[in-house]
């Protein structure tokens, strides 16, 4: 593996796909103190993609700032990384992807937009993050699978569920009586066949970004340096 590159990754992207993009020291979703340990282990570039929210203490702002002061590049995207990058990009953390931009611009605010339940051993997602649900509803609307009224009812239903309970089946069930049954059935079929995985897309962008900066290549235009508009 590439020395000096540590990536915290879990449910946002499977490890096999990640390794095809970037050779790195992959570690489980980050919790409080893990960034500090990565710096102590000699990391020069840290990719913060996944992190714990409620299972343990989350990554602290001060440990990211300490890493930056030590000259370590810290790249965030997709999940906990997007949150921290949106909060700390003006201080040197680098954010990548649509979710980061949405938090940075205030279009997303709540932490539970990216929270999900996952298997602690395999990191396989067991619920759907709201950012993915939003994108899938929007895609279904754009494709004509559902109308605006059904889209609103589905998003309201998703917001009303606690994050571990957010699955497409549960969302459709919660929206019953608030949209036409045929629209709900069409959406469920659409979500099964064409789900949008925004977190995975952004994780892949971040991995490519880190690969490029560690190889001395100008990062792709889909990524953003700290403080970029």
C-alpha positions, -999 to +999 in steps of 0.1 A: +000+000+000+011+036-006+029+049+025+016+080+041-019+078+027-047+069+052-083+067+042-112+061+066-138+042+046-169+021+054-204+019+039-199+047+014-179+025-010-168-011-010-131-017-003-125-037-035-136-008-056-117+017-035-084-003-039-088-002-077-087+035-076-062+043-048-035+023-030-038+033+006-040+023+042-077+018+045-092+020+080-127+017+094-150+047+098-132+073+119-141+079+155-126+105+180-088+102+181-084+083+148-071+113+129-046+119+156-034+083+154-031+084+117-008+115+119+012+097+146+015+068+122+031+090+096+002+099+074+009+128+050-025+126+033-057+116+051-090+109+034-119+112+057-149+097+041-168+077+067-170+083+104-191+073+133-220+095+144-239+079+172-221+046+179-191+064+194-176+099+197-173+116+163-141+130+148-133+163+166-126+195+148-095+200+169-078+168+157-084+178+121-069+212+127-039+197+145-033+175+115-035+205+092-010+224+114+013+194+112+014+198+074-010+169+067-035+173+038-069+162+050-095+155+023-132+151+032-162+138+012-194+118+012-203+114+048-185+126+080-158+139+057-182+161+039-195+175+072-161+183+085-148+197+053-178+221+050-170+233+085-132+235+081-124+243+045-116+279+053-089+266+076-073+242+051-094+210+049-102+201+013-137+192+004-148+171-026-182+163-041-218+173-042-226+165-006-197+186+006-209+215-016-244+212-003-233+214+033-209+242+025-236+262+007-262+256+034-285+235+012-280+207+037-277+213+074-286+183+095-261+155+103-287+128+097-287+136+060-257+113+057-263+090+086-272+054+081-272+020+098-246-004+087-232-038+096-202-032+119-183-062+105-189-058+068-199-021+066-228-031+043-255-004+046-287-015+063-306+017+058-305+045+032-290+079+039-313+108+032-289+124+007-294+092-015-331+092-010-334+129-020-313+122-052-334+091-061-367+109-056-354+138-078-342+114-105-376+096-104-393+130-108-371+140-137-377+107-154-414+110-151-418+080-129-436+101-103-452+136-101-443+165-079-470+157-053-457+122-049-421+134-047-430+158-019-450+131+000-421+106-003-395+132+009-417+142+038-421+105+047-384+099+046-376+130+068-401+117+093-384+084+098-355+079+122-323+074+102-319+036+109-354+030+097-350+047+063-354+021+036-373+026+004-399+001+015-404+019+048-406+053+030-433+041+006-452+026+035-450+059+055-462+078+024-494+057+020-525+078+020-505+109+010-499+100-026-516+078-052-509+041-047-498+038-083-472+066-079-458+049-048-456+016-066-438+032-095-414+049-072-406+017-053-399-001-086-377+029-098-357+029-065-351-008-068-338-005-104-323+029-105-312+041-070-289+070-068-259+065-045-247+100-040-224+090-011-206+064-033-202+088-061-186+114-039-164+088-022-151+078-056-144+114-065-124+118-033-104+087-039-095+099-074-087+133-060-063+118-034-047+096-061-041+126-082-025+148-055-003+120-043+009+114-079+015+151-085-014+153-110-037+184-111-070+171-095-100+167-118-123+197-122-151+179-103-132+185-070-128+217-050-098+230-033-103+246+002-124+278+001-132+275-036-165+290-047 
